[in-house]
Amino acid sequence: MIVKYFFKNNLKNKFIAYILILMLIIPFFYVFSHYQSAEGEEIQNFEDSINLPVLMYHLILKNPKNKNKFVISQKTFEEDLEYIKNNGYTTILVQDLIDYTESKATLPQKPILLTFDDGAYNNYLYAFPLAKKYGAKFVFSPIAFESEKYSNIKDENPNYSYANWDQIREMSDSGLVEIQNHTYNMHCSKNPRVGCTKKFGESEEIYKKNLSEDILKSQELIEKHTGKKPTAFFYPFGACSKCSEKIIQNLGFKATFLCEGRVNKISKNPKCLFRLKRFLRPPDIPAEKIFSQFEK
């Protein structure tokens, strides 16, 4: 009787053990196969993607006296354009990327994106004529508050002035320059808010309101003065908070740009246009050395 009881119990325990093992193994194989599939898709996307280096510029001066990492000479920018022209690169705009991901157009074999942050007057004075000379395109993202200010005071000094709306419209109308959003007045590197980051103690709801109002004000001004609505957002200093991307995407933007130096992989997936990386173009470094990091 005891043996019979033990035998029955043993079978019962083994049966339960088998069931538990199956309950663990089946989901594991499902997850593993799904992971393999997702990984395969990622590899496929990687193989089908196009390399896109993005260069980030700020200030261009004819003969810079006080050089720092944000100031390059007019000669340096021209050397970059010469290298681009002589080494098979084609300058493109954000709209070209959007059209590619939406299957409305193709991209050239070696695309490159040149971007100018902040909206300095010296970009208009020195970079724009060179762009016309070389048939090069670039993205110009002004701080809209400064564009408003310098449209009113009419101060044109290459050392500190910002481009006014007439100059911005001229560049936009040329077809070589695309105007994008860099905030209305959130370009600050000091506390309580650094760039577009959420302030300490600021609720997510208030942050969303403040960020949205600032960005939309810039949108409104740029569209008013150029007739074109920006499609991309360039984070000041590349600074953002956990919820920034969601807020900006919900405002209708189709691309966002950070400041991390890395070559981007562009696929047919529109999501690849968010949090794009950019290389800061430092002064006093030959174009060959700058571009070699893209070509490795």
Number of C-alpha atoms within 10 A of each C-alpha: 6 7 8 9 9 11 12 12 12 12 11 12 12 12 12 12 12 12 12 11 11 12 11 11 12 11 11 12 11 11 12 12 12 12 12 12 12 12 12 12 12 12 12 11 16 14 11 13 16 19 18 22 24 25 22 21 24 21 25 27 21 14 11 15 9 6 14 12 13 14 19 23 19 20 15 20 21 18 15 17 22 14 16 21 15 9 10 11 16 17 20 23 20 23 15 17 26 21 15 18 20 13 12 10 12 12 15 14 12 16 20 21 21 23 26 22 22 24 24 26 26 23 24 22 19 20 21 19 13 18 18 15 11 13 13 21 23 24 22 27 26 28 24 29 19 20 25 16 16 18 17 11 9 12 15 16 13 19 13 11 18 29 30 25 23 13 16 23 21 14 21 19 14 12 12 18 25 25 27 26 27 29 28 24 17 21 19 13 13 8 10 12 15 18 23 26 21 23 16 9 8 10 11 13 8 12 20 17 12 14 20 18 14 18 21 16 16 24 22 16 19 25 15 13 14 19 13 18 18 24 19 25 24 25 23 23 16 18 18 16 12 9 13 20 17 10 16 20 15 11 13 11 17 21 24 22 20 20 20 14 17 16 20 19 18 22 19 18 14 17 12 19 22 17 19 22 23 24 21 18 23 18 18 13 11 13 19 12 9 16 16 9 13 15 9 5
